[in-house]
Amino acid sequence: SAATQSSVLKPAGDSTYNLYGGGNNEDAAKAGLAIDGDPTTAWSTQWYATPKLGGLKPGTGLIIDMGRSVRLSQVEVLFSSGCCTSADVYLGNSGDISQAAFSSFTRVGSASGVSGDHKYPISGSATGRYVLIWLTSLPPALPSSGVPSNTYQGLIYEVTARGAPAPAAG
């Protein structure tokens, strides 16, 4: 069964995926905190005036390089405990931050209004090297975050991808 062939996949690395405006400026230096195995450390987005990223862009995200093509069975994301985050999971084969690369990704999971630990069940046969967590709505920033009050900020404490290496093409 698929469940017996599904295990935790170790990522090769990650970065931010800020496709819209201003360069890749969503704190890329701290992106690794989302895959470091420590649920007390987090990567955060910039802060925004509204939950929908201040109306500045439709989304922003975190891209995880799995190091090889994989078929996912589940992606578990530990978000902020504050309600609520909306985020989609995409799978693709390009680490480029471009409209063309983004449009080649396949959406394999979607969730609205979640907080804390959320498991995205992944079904289907899509394969890819890159897992993209695409945030489309953010929760209120935590009081301890050091950003202005009454703002919104996405937090990802940990991402765990489960699945199996994709069969070799050919």
PETALIN-V471728 format. One record per residue. N is the residue number from 1. RES is the residue in one small letter. PHI is phi in whole degrees, -180 to 180 (NA if undefined). OMEGA is omega in radians with two decimals (none if undefined). Layout:
BEGIN
N,RES,PHI,OMEGA
N,RES,PHI,OMEGA
END
This chain:
BEGIN
1,s,NA,3.14
2,a,-64,-3.11
3,a,-64,-3.13
4,t,-73,3.13
5,q,-97,-3.10
6,s,-104,3.08
7,s,-140,3.10
8,v,-67,-3.14
9,l,-100,-3.13
10,k,-89,3.12
11,p,-72,3.08
12,a,-86,-3.13
13,g,170,3.09
14,d,-156,3.09
15,s,-158,3.06
16,t,-84,-3.11
17,y,-135,-3.12
18,n,-104,-3.03
19,l,-75,-2.99
20,y,-112,2.98
21,g,69,2.87
22,g,57,-3.14
23,g,79,-3.08
24,n,-89,-2.94
25,n,-109,3.11
26,e,-103,3.08
27,d,59,-3.13
28,a,-57,-3.12
29,a,-61,-3.11
30,k,-104,-3.12
31,a,-58,-3.12
32,g,-61,3.12
33,l,-66,-3.14
34,a,-80,3.13
35,i,-131,-3.07
36,d,-88,3.14
37,g,80,-3.13
38,d,-111,-3.09
39,p,-72,3.11
40,t,-99,3.09
41,t,-108,-3.05
42,a,-144,2.89
43,w,-93,3.10
44,s,-129,3.02
45,t,-76,2.90
46,q,-64,3.03
47,w,-95,-3.09
48,y,-133,-3.10
49,a,-75,3.14
50,t,-136,-3.14
51,p,-59,-3.11
52,k,-85,3.09
53,l,54,3.07
54,g,64,-3.08
55,g,73,-3.07
56,l,-84,-3.09
57,k,-163,-3.09
58,p,-79,-3.14
59,g,180,3.04
60,t,-153,-3.07
61,g,-164,-3.11
62,l,-125,3.14
63,i,-110,-3.08
64,i,-114,3.10
65,d,-88,-3.12
66,m,-83,3.09
67,g,82,3.13
68,r,-165,3.12
69,s,-70,-3.12
70,v,-132,2.95
71,r,-115,-3.06
72,l,-87,2.97
73,s,-114,3.14
74,q,-163,2.96
75,v,-125,3.14
76,e,-106,-3.12
77,v,-123,3.06
78,l,-97,3.13
79,f,-89,3.00
80,s,-57,3.08
81,s,-75,3.11
82,g,-75,-3.11
83,c,-91,0.16
84,c,-146,3.10
85,t,-110,2.96
86,s,-118,-3.10
87,a,-154,3.07
88,d,-109,3.04
89,v,-113,3.11
90,y,-120,3.10
91,l,-131,-3.11
92,g,-155,-3.05
93,n,-119,3.13
94,s,-128,3.06
95,g,-90,3.14
96,d,-67,3.06
97,i,-98,-3.12
98,s,-153,3.10
99,q,-60,-3.12
100,a,-63,3.13
101,a,-64,-3.12
102,f,-60,-3.11
103,s,-70,3.11
104,s,-87,3.13
105,f,-74,3.07
106,t,-109,3.07
107,r,-75,-3.09
108,v,-116,3.13
109,g,-162,-3.13
110,s,-151,3.09
111,a,-150,3.09
112,s,-123,3.03
113,g,66,-3.12
114,v,-105,3.04
115,s,-150,3.13
116,g,66,-3.07
117,d,-79,3.12
118,h,-128,3.11
119,k,-104,3.05
120,y,-92,3.04
121,p,-74,-3.12
122,i,-115,3.05
123,s,-125,-3.12
124,g,104,-2.99
125,s,-107,-3.12
126,a,-60,3.05
127,t,-129,3.10
128,g,179,-3.13
129,r,-90,-3.02
130,y,-115,3.05
131,v,-105,-3.12
132,l,-113,3.01
133,i,-96,-2.98
134,w,-108,-3.10
135,l,-83,-3.13
136,t,-118,3.06
137,s,-152,-2.98
138,l,-114,3.08
139,p,-83,3.03
140,p,-57,3.10
141,a,-62,3.11
142,l,-70,-3.14
143,p,-57,-3.11
144,s,-86,-3.00
145,s,-79,3.14
146,g,81,3.08
147,v,-102,-3.11
148,p,-56,3.11
149,s,-67,-3.12
150,n,60,3.03
151,t,-121,-3.04
152,y,-127,-3.07
153,q,-152,3.08
154,g,-84,3.08
155,l,-131,3.01
156,i,-126,-3.12
157,y,-83,-3.10
158,e,-161,3.04
159,v,-124,3.08
160,t,-124,3.10
161,a,-99,3.08
162,r,-120,-3.14
163,g,162,-3.10
164,a,-151,3.04
165,p,-57,3.13
166,a,-73,3.07
167,p,-60,3.13
168,a,-64,3.10
169,a,-70,3.07
170,g,141,none
END
